[in-house]
Amino acid sequence: MNIFRNDGVEFTSINANFTEDGTLKISGQDMGPFVEKYWGDDDYEYWLFIPKDSVEPFILNLMKISFNNEKSITFGDCKEILEDNAIEHIFDFCI
């Protein structure tokens, strides 16, 4: 399911889905001049994999942040929630 999309010059797309084993997969893709300047390539893809048993604490912490924040939640915020709360996950990326 696409949960965020910005079709501007700095393109970003974020998707979320569950795998067959219940893992929550959040994936993103950025493209544009900033990505090319920062990474040396115009395409950057990244993923968070949150095992089934870690989804509940992640969602509760995500809701806590969301309800107390006026700005949109980003992929980076999701990664930070997982790290700050020692919630099991895997982060990976590809340039």
C-alpha positions as CSV (number, residue, x, y, z in Angstrom):
1,M,0.0,0.0,0.0
2,N,1.4,3.4,-0.9
3,I,1.3,5.5,2.3
4,F,3.1,8.6,1.0
5,R,4.0,10.0,-2.4
6,N,5.6,13.3,-3.5
7,D,5.8,13.6,-7.3
8,G,7.8,16.8,-7.2
9,V,11.4,17.4,-8.5
10,E,12.5,15.6,-5.3
11,F,10.4,12.4,-5.7
12,T,9.6,10.3,-2.7
13,S,7.4,7.2,-2.4
14,I,6.8,5.2,0.8
15,N,5.0,1.9,0.8
16,A,4.0,-0.5,3.7
17,N,2.8,-4.1,3.6
18,F,2.9,-7.3,5.5
19,T,4.9,-10.3,4.3
20,E,3.5,-13.8,4.6
21,D,5.2,-14.3,8.0
22,G,3.6,-11.2,9.5
23,T,6.7,-9.0,9.1
24,L,5.8,-5.3,8.5
25,K,7.9,-4.0,5.6
26,I,8.1,-0.3,5.1
27,S,10.0,0.6,1.9
28,G,10.9,3.9,0.3
29,Q,12.4,5.4,-2.8
30,D,13.9,8.8,-3.3
31,M,14.9,10.3,-6.6
32,G,16.1,13.7,-7.7
33,P,18.9,16.3,-7.6
34,F,19.4,16.1,-3.9
35,V,19.8,12.3,-3.9
36,E,22.2,12.5,-6.8
37,K,24.3,15.2,-5.1
38,Y,24.3,13.4,-1.7
39,W,24.7,9.7,-2.9
40,G,26.2,10.2,-6.4
41,D,23.2,8.4,-8.0
42,D,19.7,9.7,-8.7
43,D,17.9,6.8,-7.0
44,Y,18.0,5.7,-3.3
45,E,15.9,2.8,-2.0
46,Y,15.5,1.8,1.6
47,W,13.6,-0.7,3.8
48,L,12.6,-1.4,7.3
49,F,11.6,-4.9,8.3
50,I,9.7,-5.2,11.6
51,P,9.1,-8.8,12.7
52,K,5.6,-9.8,13.7
53,D,6.3,-9.8,17.4
54,S,7.7,-6.2,17.2
55,V,4.8,-4.7,15.2
56,E,2.6,-4.0,18.3
57,P,5.2,-2.0,20.3
58,F,6.2,-0.2,17.1
59,I,2.6,0.8,16.3
60,L,1.9,2.0,19.9
61,N,5.1,4.1,19.9
62,L,4.3,5.5,16.4
63,M,0.8,6.5,17.6
64,K,2.2,8.2,20.7
65,I,4.5,10.3,18.5
66,S,1.8,10.9,15.9
67,F,-0.8,12.1,18.4
68,N,1.7,14.6,19.9
69,N,3.2,16.0,16.7
70,E,1.9,18.6,14.2
71,K,4.1,17.5,11.4
72,S,3.9,14.4,9.2
73,I,5.7,11.2,10.3
74,T,8.6,10.3,8.0
75,F,10.5,7.1,7.3
76,G,13.3,8.5,9.4
77,D,10.9,9.0,12.3
78,C,9.9,5.3,12.0
79,K,13.5,4.2,12.1
80,E,14.2,6.5,15.1
81,I,11.2,5.1,17.0
82,L,12.5,1.5,16.5
83,E,16.0,2.5,17.5
84,D,15.1,4.6,20.5
85,N,12.8,2.0,21.9
86,A,15.1,-1.0,21.2
87,I,12.4,-2.6,19.0
88,E,13.7,-5.4,16.9
89,H,14.0,-4.5,13.2
90,I,16.3,-4.6,10.2
91,F,17.2,-1.5,8.1
92,D,18.7,-1.9,4.7
93,F,19.3,0.4,1.7
94,C,20.5,0.3,-1.9
95,I,22.0,3.1,-4.0
